[in-house]
Each structure stands twice: as structure tokens, then as C-alpha cells.
Amino acid sequence: MRLTAGWRWNLPLVALALVALAIVFARHEDRGIEIEARSPLPGVDEIRVDVAGAVVRPGVVLASPGERVADVVARAGGPTAEADTTALNLSRHVVDEDHVVVPRRGERTALLDLNRAAQRQLEALPGIGRVLADAVIVARSQTAFTSTDELVERGVITARTYEAIRNLVTAR
């Protein structure tokens, strides 16, 4: 096999390309699972959450962005002896102006199931009127909700409206 003059001229380019590929693959590191850290809004270093019900010191507590329901319940002195914390999602992140109610044993209110609720039940939710209740019913008739977050993900309601009802609804 003879090398032509054109091949000899391209040989340095081929060698350079191979060296570049070797460098790229040599620098490749397996980073494993990457986790996205979401930063709070610039300039927001504290939020206020109203904690009520069966806690030692009910009232408005200061929290940092990214904290969870468990953190704000602890800031309110923790649950009392008669508290039923199984009704809460203690791992949920809190946002400014959240209202967390720790029920007492026996007073736990059932969450409204988005997939089974009647129109009038949906309309009774804060910020949900006839139009949004209709939108929920249409959306669930197309595909049942598997999570309450889907209300926003599927464009049924706004994130602000969802924040007002997220502790009152479920998707079973």
C-alpha cells in the first residue's frame, strides 16, 4: 500500500485529531449523579410561615428558604403531646406565607382527592372557582392525577393558586 502525497499532507491533521480525542476521553470523569441546587431568589434570606394547631408556640415563625415543614414545626416549639403529625408531609419545602396546621389526634381532616372530588367541593377550595374547578375536572378526565404537583405541571392552575391549596388536596 502506497501513501499518496495528499495522504502524507493530511497525516499531521489526522494525528492531531487523534490526540485531541485522546485528551477529551482522558479528561472524562464519571461524575455520578448530579443534583441541581436551586438557589432562593436573590436578596431573600428569610421567609415567614404561619404555624398553627397542636404546636407549643403557634404563630408566625422565621425560616430560611429551602427549609421544610419539620423545621418550622420545630421552630414553633415542636408538636404537643396530642398532635397528629402523620397528617403532615414533614419533608415538604415551605415557601413564604405558607400556613402549616398541625392537627390534634381525632381532628384530622381528610384531604380532597382531585380525581374524585365533585365540582362544588373543588369550588370550595381557596382560589378555585367554577372555571378552575371545570379545568381540574377536564384535566382528570383526560388523565388521572398521580400527584398534586401535576396541577401546575399540566397548566391547570397557577403556582400561586397551588400554594394556597396544596395542603388541602391529594391525588390517589
Summary of the structure (lengths in Angstrom):
residues: 172
radius of gyration: 27.2
end to end distance: 71.5
largest distance: 90.9
contacts: 404
relative contact order: 0.11
helix: 36%
strand: 15%
